[in-house]
Amino acid sequence: MVKTQDTHVPSSCNECTITFEDVQLQLELSVDGPVVTRSIVTADWRDVCKQLLGRVPKTIYRSRIDMNWFKRNFGGLNADSSEVQREQHARAYILMIIEGLLMLNKSRNLIHLRRLLKLVDFIEADELSWGSVVLVTLYQEM
């Protein structure tokens, strides 16, 4: 009979650290490229909404819009929708994913419009490091 030596495996302390690699692999978000920053200031969010979304909410709470307004106004498209309308719906949908799933805030029902300005050009938006801002937001909200 051969005796084996018992090896002691340290017990886990039930902690983990989420890394850029995790964000990139699990969410398939880029961590390369220019970083999405908060330093966007605009004078009139109503004009921004009109231009980029094609609609303006009745109430904007200090550059934030209620998530329910997005759900009511961007539920679906008609088969005869124009290219501009499809782009506006795409911006709204992407913004709902960003602010409603990936970068939740403590209110969980208000979407900040600062990220809408990053969605003016979809090609430029694709080159941004969305993964880094998701990770930063996660750590800030913890």
PyMOL commands that set and color helices and strands:
alter all, ss='L'
color gray80, all
select helices_A, chain A and resi 20-27+45-53+67-73+83-102+113-119+122-126+130-141
alter helices_A, ss='H'
color red, helices_A
select strands_A, chain A and resi 64-66+110-112
alter strands_A, ss='S'
color yellow, strands_A
deselect
rebuild
show_as cartoon
